[in-house]
C-alpha cells in the first residue's frame, strides 16, 4: 500500500469513555500511534452524548465511572440506532467473572482488565475494528 492509498483510507474512529486521566492518555497515545482518530469523554454522560451525536467504529468504556455505571451505558448505547452495532470494549480495574459475564450479556464485545499491556490493548481494539470490515450488515 502506498502513501496515497493510506491517506484515502479513513481512520477508525474510537470513542474512549474513561475518567482516569493516566489510563485515558495511554489509550489515546497507543491508538493514535496505530492510526486511529480518538475522542475522549471523561464522564459517562459525556460519552453517551458523543455516541448519540457521532458515528464511532468502536467505544472503549470504563466500567467504573463515577457518574453513570458502565453497564447502564452499554445497555443504553445498544438501544440507540446510531450506536446499536458499534463494538463496545469494557475496561475495568475491578475485574470479576460476574462483571465480565454481565458486560458481554449486555452487548459488550470484549472485556479488558486493568492493568493491561499497551500492545495487548492495541491488538485487541484493532482486531474488533477490523472485524467490522468483514461482517456484512443485514437490513
Secondary structure, 3 states (H helix, E strand, C coil): CCHHHHHHCCCCEEEEECCCHHHHHHHHHHHHHCCCEEEEECCHHHHHHHHHHCCCCEEEEECCCCCCCHHHHHHHHHHCCCCCCCEEEEEECCCCHHHHHHHHHHCCCEEEECCCCHHHHHHHHHHHHHHHHHCCCCC
